[in-house]
Amino acid sequence: MLLSELGTNYNGFIGASFRYRTVREAERLLVSLKLYKLHYRNLPPRLASLQELGLPGPAPIDMYADAPFHYDRARSIFWSVGEKSVNDGGQAEPRRWRGPDIVWHIP
């Protein structure tokens, strides 16, 4: 099927794909952060420090930004810029996909 045949549903497919891929990458990052915390007894100072674990594969990326997720160790969160591709500093709403940023809390 040609993309033009998808019509107005095309944007819906793309949006769903980006959400799915962002969640998958966020889950990879969350596992990496938990492993780091178990090994070093603290969260890393920055996401680049996760390389010390020697995990296979590339570092998880925010699919909306095509760049690493944003991270705040002090607040124990990381976030995606979301569909608007603007970093709002980890601002969140109770419903993850409704806020300025898409935020995950690190247990």
Secondary structure, DSSP 8 states (H G I E B T S, - for coil): --HHHHTTHHHHHHHHHHHHHHHHHHHHHHHHHHHHHHHHSS--SSGGGGGGG--SS---EETTTTEE-EEETTTTEEEE-TTTT---SS---SSGGGSSSEEEE--
